[in-house]
Amino acid sequence: MASKTKRPMEISPIGEIQYAWLQRPQPPHPKNRSKDAKAKYSVTLLFPINEPAVIAWGKAVKAILPGTHTPFKIDKETGNLQVKFSSAFAPRIVDAKRNDLPPGRLPAKGSMVKVAYVADPYDTGSNKGVTLYLQGIQVLILKEFERKQLPFTDEEGFERDPNDKGVAEHAAAGAPEEERADRPTDEEPPGDHNNDQDDLPF
């Protein structure tokens, strides 16, 4: 079995957000039939695959439990290294000076960030590897979701009360997480995240 020693929190290299579930946790994939499957907050980053700092980081993560699958894969669209961090708990999100981001402001696709995580090895006998548990996000370049501009013109009829805080708060929250993160409609099924291990540069 993998060691249960509590591992320290680590910091990733700077990466670009590809997908994110930060406003609310993402439900388990429909193909995941495990009774223990839980909704999770997550962020998937892209890293330049041949950057020395990224290669050194990848080697360090692989060394935690040698000879097993890692949370790394090659993104077929960009050729970059793709890494997913996830947690059942909402991560703390701060700016470059470590100030908490205000409510309603979340990094979206294209944001440049660092991730604080805990790398936890697992070994169930038939399945073993390393999971990167999301702890926090430091935003260095913020890209926020931009609401679509609709081609309507002003008309006579219903107009919301500008003092209605419920409506204002709903608008400030932005789009649903599916749109905010611009996530794909065909998400990877569970267990398919490690299918390119032989192509990794470390």
Protein Blocks (a to p, Z undefined) as FASTA:
>chain_A
ZZfbdcddddddddddfbdcfkbccdddfklmcfkbccdddddddddfklmklmmmmmmm
mmmmghiacfbdcdfknopacdddddfbdcddddfkopacdehiacdehiacdddddddd
ddehjagcdddddfbdcdfbdcdddddddfbdcdedddddfklmklmmmmmnopafklmn
opafbdcdehilmmmmmmpcZZ
